[in-house]
């Protein structure tokens, strides 16, 4: 018997909403600069390999736990576990905290994107003409507490308000519109980028393997590709699990997860088709790091015909991608006090919004003139630390936790997990894949993490 719970209005709504959670800064901000840092297409191939080998099976596991429990990750582990229910619930709480830590810096970066979009619309950047001008502009934005905090608060209020309306009327309806607009903007921007002079040079870097570059730091590249595969799908901390809890049991879980991962991968690869040709057309270093989006690309737009228009389009694209994830992760956080029967949806949305705003302040203020007092070292920000905790630790370890929960008798158990996973589809999961998921997958994740830490 499946517990009663609100379901989404349509299959398309589920796919776009789940993909909206996965599609975000990991695809359109983090993916391009980390590809540039690790040598182009070799990293892309490893990333696609880990998506199929590691992230997809864990996405299936996470979504199946959500549908089987009809609850958030904490209550799902407690409800489905056969033994040690409290211990599993505590572990679920640790994973849920990953969503909170993610929002503590994600809302900050989303706020920057909103400020850039606003700046392009109001033509505030016309005085900038050199990379130094845009570097000064970016530093001014991130170090101005009034601007940065206001943008972060607006981001949180949008996430909280949409979730307060409800799953169907709020979350599903808004994210569907954002996703459709995002995909249209992506197509327009990719077409424009590919039409620029020297665009093919950027594509060569992006699509042709560079084994010499890979040989310089092979295991670091492998470790980064695994982290990116987990980060871009947001698997391992329960942010995808909550949408499984809204899915009808008659739907094929495998088919839906394939659609989600395909759409997520399409956006990530398309972001590269936009950014690398644009950089190549103006001779910009694609390994510039996070500043690639906030300094290098705005400088390029300033040199192009109708640059303000294309800058507006690009940062609106980034902001919409980020907001879909913010709304989706807020829904996961808001579901916890609701499932615990502590408060109704509007009250839960209000409390979560206020908590995220307060906990996001250290990251926002960490870029201000007082940032020298932070105990993280001269080249490490609070954002870097929070990103490291989530993407390199909680996401892969959370993936292992989901596997252990579903594979062991102390948790949900393999038989129950497979019964739920196969509901709604006419074929059974081959035993070879079950053994891979149960034994090989956790070992692979731990091995890659160990080697990555040893670098």
Secondary structure per residue as TSV (DSSP state, phi and psi in degrees):
chain	resnum	aa	ss	phi	psi
A	1	X	-	360.0	134.6
A	2	X	-	-97.6	129.3
A	3	X	-	-60.4	149.2
A	4	X	-	-70.0	135.5
A	5	X	-	-162.2	151.1
A	6	X	-	-58.1	137.6
A	7	X	-	-113.6	162.2
A	8	X	-	-76.5	159.1
A	9	X	S	-71.5	-28.6
A	10	X	-	-154.0	161.9
A	11	X	H	-64.0	-41.1
A	12	X	H	-59.7	-39.7
A	13	X	H	-61.8	-41.4
A	14	X	H	-63.2	-45.6
A	15	X	H	-64.4	-47.0
A	16	X	H	-67.1	-37.0
A	17	X	H	-68.8	-47.0
A	18	X	H	-65.3	-42.9
A	19	X	H	-65.6	-34.2
A	20	X	H	-62.2	-35.4
A	21	X	H	-66.0	-42.8
A	22	X	H	-73.2	-39.8
A	23	X	S	-79.8	121.8
A	24	X	S	-172.2	-144.0
A	25	X	H	-63.4	-26.0
A	26	X	I	-62.4	-31.5
A	27	X	I	-86.7	-46.8
A	28	X	I	-106.9	-8.2
A	29	X	I	-116.5	-55.2
A	30	X	I	-74.4	-41.1
A	31	X	H	-60.1	-50.6
A	32	X	H	-62.1	-43.7
A	33	X	H	-74.0	-28.9
A	34	X	H	-76.5	-29.3
A	35	X	H	-63.3	-44.8
A	36	X	H	-62.9	-38.8
A	37	X	H	-66.1	-35.6
A	38	X	T	-107.5	25.1
A	39	X	T	90.6	18.9
A	40	X	T	85.4	-129.2
A	41	X	H	-68.1	-25.3
A	42	X	H	-60.1	-44.8
A	43	X	H	-63.3	-41.5
A	44	X	H	-60.2	-43.5
A	45	X	H	-63.5	-42.9
A	46	X	H	-64.3	-39.6
A	47	X	H	-60.6	-47.1
A	48	X	H	-64.3	-37.4
A	49	X	H	-60.9	-46.4
A	50	X	H	-72.3	-29.5
A	51	X	I	-58.5	-46.3
A	52	X	I	-74.8	-40.9
A	53	X	I	-81.1	-36.0
A	54	X	I	-116.7	-55.1
A	55	X	I	-69.9	-39.7
A	56	X	H	-63.3	-47.0
A	57	X	H	-60.9	-34.9
A	58	X	H	-73.8	-34.0
A	59	X	H	-60.1	-44.0
A	60	X	H	-58.0	-45.8
A	61	X	H	-62.5	-46.3
A	62	X	H	-65.0	-45.0
A	63	X	H	-64.0	-38.2
A	64	X	H	-66.5	-39.8
A	65	X	H	-60.5	-41.0
A	66	X	H	-63.4	-46.4
A	67	X	H	-68.5	-37.3
A	68	X	H	-68.3	-28.0
A	69	X	H	-101.3	-25.3
A	70	X	T	53.8	44.3
A	71	X	S	-154.5	167.8
A	72	X	-	-69.7	172.1
A	73	X	H	-60.3	-39.9
A	74	X	H	-64.1	-52.1
A	75	X	H	-72.5	-26.8
A	76	X	H	-64.6	-49.2
A	77	X	H	-61.4	-40.7
A	78	X	H	-67.8	-40.1
A	79	X	H	-72.4	-40.6
A	80	X	H	-89.7	-22.5
A	81	X	-	-65.7	140.1
A	82	X	S	-83.3	-33.2
A	83	X	S	-138.2	164.9
A	84	X	-	53.4	45.2
A	85	X	H	-59.0	-41.8
A	86	X	H	-65.3	-40.7
A	87	X	H	-62.9	-43.7
A	88	X	H	-65.4	-37.6
A	89	X	H	-64.4	-39.2
A	90	X	H	-62.7	-43.4
A	91	X	H	-61.2	-40.8
A	92	X	H	-60.1	-37.1
A	93	X	H	-65.0	-38.1
A	94	X	H	-62.9	-43.7
A	95	X	H	-66.5	-39.3
A	96	X	H	-62.5	-33.8
A	97	X	H	-62.2	-26.3
A	98	X	H	-61.7	-37.3
A	99	X	H	-63.8	-38.3
A	100	X	H	-67.2	-44.1
A	101	X	H	-64.0	-39.0
A	102	X	H	-57.9	-45.4
A	103	X	H	-69.2	-23.0
A	104	X	H	-66.0	-23.9
A	105	X	H	-117.5	-24.6
A	106	X	H	-65.2	-39.8
A	107	X	H	-65.5	-29.5
A	108	X	H	-66.0	-51.4
A	109	X	H	-65.6	-38.5
A	110	X	H	-60.6	-38.0
A	111	X	H	-61.1	-41.1
A	112	X	H	-59.1	-42.9
A	113	X	H	-63.6	-39.0
A	114	X	H	-64.4	-39.4
A	115	X	H	-66.1	-39.1
A	116	X	H	-66.9	-41.7
A	117	X	H	-60.8	-45.5
A	118	X	H	-61.4	-42.2
A	119	X	H	-63.1	-39.4
A	120	X	H	-70.7	-39.9
A	121	X	H	-63.0	-42.1
A	122	X	T	-88.2	3.6
A	123	X	T	57.9	41.4
A	124	X	T	-80.2	-10.8
A	125	X	T	-101.6	10.5
A	126	X	T	-66.6	-20.8
A	127	X	T	-76.7	-12.2
A	128	X	-	-88.2	129.6
A	129	X	-	-135.4	-9.4
A	130	X	S	-131.7	162.8
A	131	X	H	-56.7	-34.8
A	132	X	H	-64.6	-37.8
A	133	X	H	-62.7	-44.2
A	134	X	H	-72.7	-31.6
A	135	X	H	-64.2	-41.0
A	136	X	H	-67.2	-37.6
A	137	X	H	-62.2	-47.9
A	138	X	H	-62.6	-44.4
A	139	X	H	-61.5	-37.3
A	140	X	H	-65.3	-37.8
A	141	X	H	-68.5	-48.9
A	142	X	H	-74.4	-23.4
A	143	X	H	-98.0	-2.7
A	144	X	-	-90.9	106.8
A	145	X	H	-62.2	-31.7
A	146	X	H	-67.1	-48.9
A	147	X	H	-64.8	-50.0
A	148	X	H	-65.4	-44.1
A	149	X	H	-67.1	-41.9
A	150	X	H	-61.1	-42.9
A	151	X	H	-66.5	-39.9
A	152	X	H	-63.8	-42.1
A	153	X	H	-64.0	-42.5
A	154	X	H	-59.6	-43.1
A	155	X	H	-58.2	-47.2
A	156	X	H	-65.3	-39.8
A	157	X	H	-65.0	-38.3
A	158	X	H	-62.8	-48.3
A	159	X	H	-59.5	-46.4
A	160	X	H	-66.9	-41.3
A	161	X	H	-65.9	-45.6
A	162	X	H	-60.4	-43.2
A	163	X	H	-69.3	-31.0
A	164	X	H	-65.5	-28.4
A	165	X	H	-67.7	-34.8
A	166	X	-	135.6	170.1
A	167	X	I	-71.0	-50.4
A	168	X	I	-76.4	-51.8
A	169	X	I	-75.2	-30.6
A	170	X	I	-100.5	-74.8
A	171	X	I	-60.4	-54.3
A	172	X	I	-64.5	-46.1
A	173	X	H	-64.0	-46.0
A	174	X	H	-69.1	-45.2
A	175	X	H	-66.4	-35.3
A	176	X	H	-59.4	-44.7
A	177	X	H	-65.2	-46.4
A	178	X	H	-59.8	-41.5
A	179	X	H	-67.2	-40.8
A	180	X	H	-64.4	-45.3
A	181	X	H	-63.5	-41.4
A	182	X	H	-58.8	-46.0
A	183	X	H	-65.9	-37.7
A	184	X	H	-65.8	-45.1
A	185	X	H	-60.3	-39.1
A	186	X	H	-60.6	-44.6
A	187	X	H	-64.4	-43.4
A	188	X	H	-63.8	-46.8
A	189	X	H	-65.7	-40.6
A	190	X	H	-63.8	-42.5
A	191	X	H	-61.2	-41.8
A	192	X	H	-66.5	-45.2
A	193	X	H	-61.1	-41.2
A	194	X	H	-71.4	-14.5
A	195	X	T	-89.1	-6.0
A	196	X	S	-76.2	155.4
A	197	X	T	-60.5	141.6
A	198	X	T	65.8	15.4
A	199	X	H	-60.0	-31.8
A	200	X	H	-64.8	-28.2
A	201	X	H	-63.7	-42.0
A	202	X	H	-64.7	-39.1
A	203	X	H	-66.2	-36.5
A	204	X	H	-63.0	-44.3
A	205	X	H	-60.8	-40.5
A	206	X	H	-73.7	-37.3
A	207	X	H	-109.9	-18.2
A	208	X	S	-100.3	132.8
A	209	X	-	-64.1	141.8
A	210	X	-	-121.3	86.0
A	211	X	H	-67.3	-29.9
A	212	X	H	-64.0	-42.3
A	213	X	H	-66.1	-40.9
A	214	X	H	-63.1	-37.2
A	215	X	H	-64.7	-19.9
A	216	X	H	-72.3	-33.1
A	217	X	S	-150.4	68.4
A	218	X	H	-65.3	-49.3
A	219	X	H	-73.0	-32.2
A	220	X	H	-63.0	-38.9
A	221	X	H	-65.7	-42.6
A	222	X	H	-62.2	-46.1
A	223	X	H	-62.2	-42.7
A	224	X	H	-65.7	-37.8
A	225	X	H	-65.9	-39.4
A	226	X	H	-64.4	-45.6
A	227	X	H	-60.3	-39.9
A	228	X	H	-66.8	-37.2
A	229	X	H	-62.5	-42.0
A	230	X	H	-69.1	-43.8
A	231	X	H	-64.3	-44.2
A	232	X	H	-67.5	-27.7
A	233	X	H	-94.7	-8.7
A	234	X	T	58.5	31.0
A	235	X	T	-89.7	147.6
A	236	X	T	114.2	-19.8
A	237	X	S	-119.9	12.6
A	238	X	S	87.7	0.9
A	239	X	T	-69.1	-27.5
A	240	X	T	-89.5	-26.6
A	241	X	H	-57.3	-37.0
A	242	X	H	-64.0	-30.9
A	243	X	H	-78.0	-27.2
A	244	X	H	-61.6	-31.5
A	245	X	T	-71.1	-15.4
A	246	X	T	-100.7	4.6
A	247	X	S	-92.9	136.9
A	248	X	-	-66.1	140.8
A	249	X	T	-71.5	-14.2
A	250	X	T	-78.9	-12.0
A	251	X	S	-84.6	143.5
A	252	X	-	-72.3	115.8
A	253	X	H	-65.3	-41.1
A	254	X	H	-61.9	-44.9
A	255	X	H	-63.3	-43.7
A	256	X	H	-65.6	-40.5
A	257	X	H	-68.1	-34.1
A	258	X	H	-63.9	-40.2
A	259	X	H	-64.1	-41.7
A	260	X	H	-62.8	-48.1
A	261	X	H	-68.8	-32.8
A	262	X	H	-67.0	-43.5
A	263	X	H	-67.4	-41.3
A	264	X	H	-61.4	-44.5
A	265	X	H	-67.0	-38.8
A	266	X	H	-57.6	-45.1
A	267	X	H	-67.8	-41.1
A	268	X	H	-61.9	-47.0
A	269	X	H	-66.8	-37.1
A	270	X	H	-66.5	-33.5
A	271	X	H	-59.9	-38.5
A	272	X	H	-66.6	-37.1
A	273	X	H	-66.1	-22.9
A	274	X	H	-84.4	-51.5
A	275	X	H	-77.5	-44.1
A	276	X	H	-67.7	-42.7
A	277	X	H	-62.2	-38.5
A	278	X	H	-62.9	-44.2
A	279	X	H	-64.2	-43.4
A	280	X	H	-64.2	-33.6
A	281	X	H	-66.7	-23.9
A	282	X	H	-117.9	7.8
A	283	X	T	69.3	33.9
A	284	X	-	-91.3	139.3
A	285	X	-	-68.6	119.0
A	286	X	T	-76.6	-8.6
A	287	X	T	-98.1	26.7
A	288	X	-	-72.1	-5.9
A	289	X	T	82.5	-159.9
A	290	X	T	-56.0	-27.9
A	291	X	H	-66.6	-12.9
A	292	X	I	-54.4	-44.3
A	293	X	I	-78.8	-39.0
A	294	X	I	-94.4	-14.3
A	295	X	I	-124.0	-55.7
A	296	X	I	-66.0	-49.3
A	297	X	H	-67.5	-42.3
A	298	X	H	-58.1	-35.8
A	299	X	H	-63.6	-37.5
A	300	X	H	-65.1	-46.0
A	301	X	H	-58.8	-33.0
A	302	X	H	-66.0	-23.7
A	303	X	H	-92.2	-10.8
A	304	X	S	-95.5	152.0
A	305	X	T	-60.8	139.5
A	306	X	T	55.7	38.6
A	307	X	H	-61.1	-37.0
A	308	X	H	-63.7	-37.6
A	309	X	H	-64.8	-48.5
A	310	X	H	-68.9	-33.1
A	311	X	H	-64.3	-42.0
A	312	X	H	-61.9	-46.2
A	313	X	H	-60.8	-44.6
A	314	X	H	-65.8	-46.9
A	315	X	H	-76.3	-25.7
A	316	X	H	-65.2	-39.6
A	317	X	H	-59.5	-48.8
A	318	X	H	-63.5	-43.8
A	319	X	H	-64.1	-40.5
A	320	X	H	-66.3	-40.1
A	321	X	H	-61.1	-42.4
A	322	X	H	-68.2	-40.9
A	323	X	H	-66.2	-33.7
A	324	X	H	-61.0	-39.6
A	325	X	H	-70.4	-41.7
A	326	X	H	-57.9	-48.1
A	327	X	H	-61.9	-43.0
A	328	X	H	-65.8	-44.3
A	329	X	H	-71.5	-34.5
A	330	X	H	-59.0	-40.2
A	331	X	H	-60.0	-39.2
A	332	X	H	-64.6	-44.2
A	333	X	H	-67.1	-40.5
A	334	X	H	-68.4	-30.2
A	335	X	H	-66.4	-26.9
A	336	X	H	-62.6	-57.6
A	337	X	H	-65.0	-26.4
A	338	X	H	-68.0	-47.0
A	339	X	H	-65.8	-28.1
A	340	X	T	-78.4	-3.3
A	341	X	T	64.5	27.2
A	342	X	S	-80.6	-34.4
A	343	X	S	-160.9	165.2
A	344	X	-	-82.4	178.8
A	345	X	H	-61.4	-50.1
A	346	X	H	-59.3	-43.5
A	347	X	H	-65.6	-41.8
A	348	X	H	-61.8	-42.1
A	349	X	H	-62.4	-41.1
A	350	X	H	-64.3	-47.2
A	351	X	H	-63.9	-46.8
A	352	X	H	-62.4	-41.5
A	353	X	H	-59.7	-46.0
A	354	X	H	-64.6	-40.7
A	355	X	H	-63.7	-45.6
A	356	X	H	-63.9	-40.4
A	357	X	H	-59.3	-47.7
A	358	X	H	-64.2	-44.0
A	359	X	H	-74.7	-17.8
A	360	X	H	-83.0	-14.6
A	361	X	H	-60.5	-42.9
A	362	X	H	-57.7	-39.7
A	363	X	H	-67.0	-44.6
A	364	X	H	-62.0	-47.6
A	365	X	H	-77.6	-11.9
A	366	X	T	-67.4	-10.6
A	367	X	T	-101.6	3.2
A	368	X	S	-82.9	-174.6
A	369	X	T	-66.0	-15.5
A	370	X	T	-95.2	10.0
A	371	X	G	-65.9	-14.4
A	372	X	G	-68.0	-14.9
A	373	X	G	-85.1	-7.5
A	374	X	-	-70.3	141.2
A	375	X	T	-87.8	31.7
A	376	X	T	-107.7	3.5
A	377	X	-	96.4	160.7
A	378	X	T	-66.9	-26.8
A	379	X	T	-110.8	11.9
A	380	X	-	-122.3	125.9
A	381	X	-	-100.1	169.7
A	382	X	H	-61.7	-36.0
A	383	X	H	-59.2	-43.7
A	384	X	H	-60.4	-43.8
A	385	X	H	-64.1	-46.4
A	386	X	H	-65.6	-38.8
A	387	X	H	-64.9	-39.9
A	388	X	H	-63.4	-43.5
A	389	X	H	-59.8	-43.7
A	390	X	I	-78.4	-58.6
A	391	X	I	-75.0	-33.3
A	392	X	I	-99.3	-8.1
A	393	X	I	-128.6	-65.1
A	394	X	I	-66.4	-37.8
A	395	X	H	-64.1	-53.6
A	396	X	H	-67.7	-40.3
A	397	X	H	-66.5	-34.3
A	398	X	H	-65.4	-37.0
A	399	X	H	-60.2	-43.6
A	400	X	H	-63.0	-39.1
A	401	X	H	-61.1	-42.3
A	402	X	H	-63.2	-40.8
A	403	X	H	-63.9	-47.2
A	404	X	H	-62.2	-39.0
A	405	X	H	-62.0	-42.4
A	406	X	H	-83.6	-20.0
A	407	X	H	-98.1	-17.5
A	408	X	S	-108.9	153.7
A	409	X	T	-70.4	-21.0
A	410	X	T	-71.6	-22.1
A	411	X	T	-101.2	-128.7
A	412	X	T	-80.0	-38.8
A	413	X	-	99.9	141.5
A	414	X	H	-59.9	-42.4
A	415	X	H	-62.1	-46.4
A	416	X	H	-65.9	-41.4
A	417	X	H	-61.0	-48.2
A	418	X	H	-66.1	-35.3
A	419	X	H	-62.6	-41.6
A	420	X	H	-71.1	-42.2
A	421	X	H	-61.4	-40.1
A	422	X	H	-85.0	-8.0
A	423	X	T	-63.5	133.5
A	424	X	T	90.1	-2.2
A	425	X	-	-128.0	154.0
A	426	X	S	-93.1	5.6
A	427	X	S	-131.4	158.2
A	428	X	-	-100.4	151.1
A	429	X	-	-70.9	125.9
A	430	X	-	-59.6	143.7
A	431	X	H	-61.1	-31.6
A	432	X	H	-61.1	-41.1
A	433	X	H	-69.8	-34.6
A	434	X	H	-63.8	-44.0
A	435	X	H	-65.4	-39.5
A	436	X	I	-60.3	-48.5
A	437	X	I	-61.2	-38.2
A	438	X	I	-81.7	-38.0
A	439	X	I	-111.9	-45.3
A	440	X	I	-79.0	-42.7
A	441	X	H	-58.9	-50.3
A	442	X	H	-60.6	-39.6
A	443	X	H	-64.1	-39.7
A	444	X	H	-62.8	-45.3
A	445	X	H	-61.4	-47.0
A	446	X	H	-63.9	-40.3
A	447	X	H	-62.8	-46.8
A	448	X	H	-66.6	-38.4
A	449	X	H	-63.8	-43.0
A	450	X	H	-62.4	-46.2
A	451	X	H	-64.8	-39.7
A	452	X	H	-62.3	-40.3
A	453	X	H	-69.6	-25.4
A	454	X	H	-81.0	-9.3
A	455	X	-	-72.2	360.0
